[in-house]
Structures are given as structure tokens and as C-alpha cells.
Amino acid sequence: MISDDTLRAQLQRTVSQSDFPSLGHKYEGKVRDNYSKDGVRTIIVSDRLSAFDVVLGTIPFKGQVLNQLAAYWFAETHAIGANHIIDVPDPVVTRAVECQPLPVEMVMRSYLTGVTSTSIWRNYEKGQRGFGGITLPDGMRKNERLPQPLLTPTTKASRGGHDENIDRKGLIDRGLLDGKTFDELAAMCFAMFAFGQKRAAERGLILVDTKYELGRAPDGKIVFIDEIHTPDSSRYWYADDYETRLSQGEEPRSLDKEYVRRYYAGIGYTGEGQAPPIPDDVRVEAARRYIAAYEQVTGRTFVPDTDEPNARIRRNLGIK
């Protein structure tokens, strides 16, 4: 595990912004800075942390973990679903085929959990029982396994906006997707989620839920884009004590940004108004969890790059 001294030193060297005009037209997402030029999208994965649809601050080495974990999953799942990746020239940079993103996030769920307004648990608490085409029974507990995996799509909010739960009919009625495209996306996501859950179980983890983003490549093929099965797009729990903690009414041990969500929910912030800054101790603990997720999922040791990030990116991408 990375030492506390290394983590704390990196608090002052996080990637919060990027500015590389020679890479092309820039679009800044909540976490990723995307540059488009000549059919190639250069994605710089920042250390920004987004929760409740708000950018809360930065976490040391988060971008390195996410970028390298996404590259791992893209390589492992290519036979299940094609993706946009070309190469990974820097710890926080991915070059990918430029695709047209589809206007929906495909959220797969296997457990009744969550703290955000779009989470299945929050809506179940309010009395909703229909999700993803099935009706859940009354009396279910928070964090309980669902009868079957569910697909519960959301709209894709622009930065500063909030995602909105939506179903197949709603997407079609709004003209966001046609039925054939939605059904193709659904089949791809169910297959990818099943593989992710199987691989996570082999590593002593539960892949609780995840969200997928997909796009249409220049040849018309639908491919996975952005990231898959990272601690930002997915919720992971340790499998060994899940049942015990569930029976005792305790929260599962997690390996994802749920730790930070719970911290903010505990101080009464759930996305409305200006977010309080993340305390350094919380940033360091979150970094530990991101690194632990990488190592647990991949079986590899995380090797941090502590060079000044902007100079390193310029060097590795050949930017003058």
C-alpha cells in the first residue's frame, strides 16, 4: 500500500484542470477533459471527484487509478463488447476513436442501495416499487440483493445539472433513442454486467451496480466509451462479510466513492448549493480506497507516478 507520506505529498499535485489546445477542441466533463481532433479523442482523466452530480474536489492518484483500471477492463472485455480505446500513452491519458455519445446512461443494479436522489433505495423508501420492468416486494432492507439484475437508465445531465431516471418508453417518447437501439444497448449492458460480476466475485468482491456510457463509432457500430467498472462508475463491496453486516444492519464495506458520498450525507450535504471542501483526511482515505480497488480488482500492484502531471503529459504526448 502507498505510504501516507506519499499520499499527503500528492495532495498538492493533483490534476484539477488541463489546458492542451494542440490536442483539439476541448469538452470538460465532471471528471474527464476530452479533446477531439482528426477523429481521435484524447481523454485526460483528472483527479476531480464528482458525487451528487457536483464536483467536490480532488483525490490524489484518482485519475491514474481510473484510467488504468478502465484500460484493464476494456482489454478484458473486448470480446463481450467493443470499445473505443486506441492506446494509453500516459497514466492519466487514453486515446480513443471519436464516437457520437448516446444520450443515456445505462445503469445496472443488483442491490437495493444508494444515497443519491436517483438511487433505487431512495426511491424505494419513498414508496416506489416498479423498477426496470419488475415490481419489488414490500419489506426489503437497504443493501439487500434484488431478485434479478435491473437496468434503470438515466438521462445524461450537463455539468452542474442532475441526472433523471427514465425508462425505455420515456427515451423513445423524447426522441432520445429508438426502440431497436435501446434494446441493443440493453443486451450489451446485461452481458457486460454479468461478466463484471463474475470477475469481481473471483476477486472477493461484489459488483453492486454500475453505469455504462455508449457511443456510435464512425462505422455505425455501438461501442462502450468513457470507462467501465471503475470505482467512479461502479459500486464495489467486499464479499466476505456482506451477509454478516447486512444481518446486523450495518453498511457493507465498500471500495468506491460511496465513502465520500456517505461523508457528505453525514454532514447534511446531498448536492444542493455550494459543497463544503473535502477535508484532507477524507481525501487521503478516499485515495487509499481507490488504490485498493485497483489492486483488488486487477491483482496487480498500483505503481504511482509522482511526477508533476502537466509536464509529464506534455512529454508523453509529445506536446511542444
Order of alpha helices (4+ residues) and beta strands (2+ residues): alpha-beta-beta-beta-beta-beta-alpha-beta-beta-beta-beta-alpha-beta-beta-beta-alpha-alpha-beta-beta-beta-alpha-alpha-alpha-alpha
